[in-house]
Amino acid sequence: MNTQRWLDRLLALDPLATLRGRRNRREFARRFPGALISPHSIIPKGDIAIGRGTYGCLHIQTFHPSDRVSIGRYCSIAPEVLILAGGGHRTDLPSTYPFRKKFNPENENTDVVSKGAVVIGNDVWIGARALVLSGVTIGDGAVIAGGSVVVKDIPPFAITGGNPAKVLRLRLPEAAIAAMLRIRWWEWDEERIRREMDGFYESPEAFIRRQLPGWNGAFPP
């Protein structure tokens, strides 16, 4: 099935999903000002926040009005990333089948299970075809490798991969991570980011020392 037919089918199956094209572009611009969301994204109505500068073709699924997804600023979301804000099934009953909802589709869906909100921090890069499940918090500056299945919290500036996703290494030394979390450049206004853009292309150590004069941390040689 090609991508267009796949998207058409998903939209037909999910009445909460917004329409694609111009209407989507206007809708996303209104709901998520400053974000750069593809009009082909699938983002349902509900408690969903996407920060300024975040870009990509997002596919978010919610199953209950209480489901919540928060994505911070300046995140990079690769194609076919799926964020599930719920949709789990109970395994402690005689059957995992959602009888109440399927036999009474007009009723609120009380069969689904969620482990809580999905919270994705700022400056997070999520690789293609990753899956993020409910109840997960991904820290600022983290990297999620393509194809990963994220089932538990990811610390800031960690590079993770696998199924389930595990920390492979940290992007920066711990002292530098603490410094970046102090700088919190993603909270700068756009004018300052434009003014200091060259700094994002120098070494992390130089960037930190420029922003925190007198910083006494060290990078390994």
Sequence and secondary structure as in RCSB ss.txt:
>XXXX:A:sequence
MNTQRWLDRLLALDPLATLRGRRNRREFARRFPGALISPHSIIPKGDIAIGRGTYGCLHIQTFHPSDRVSIGRYC
SIAPEVLILAGGGHRTDLPSTYPFRKKFNPENENTDVVSKGAVVIGNDVWIGARALVLSGVTIGDGAVIAGGSVV
VKDIPPFAITGGNPAKVLRLRLPEAAIAAMLRIRWWEWDEERIRREMDGFYESPEAFIRRQLPGWNGAFPP
>XXXX:A:secstr
  HHHHHHHHHHH TTB   THHHHHHHHHHSTT EE TT B BSSEEEE TT EE  EEE  STT EEEE SS 
EE TT EEES  B  SSSS  S HHHHH TTS   S B    EEE SS EE TT EE TT EE TT EE TT EE
 S B TTEEEETTTTEEEEESS HHHHHHHHHH GGGS HHHHHHTGGGGGS HHHHHHHHSTT       
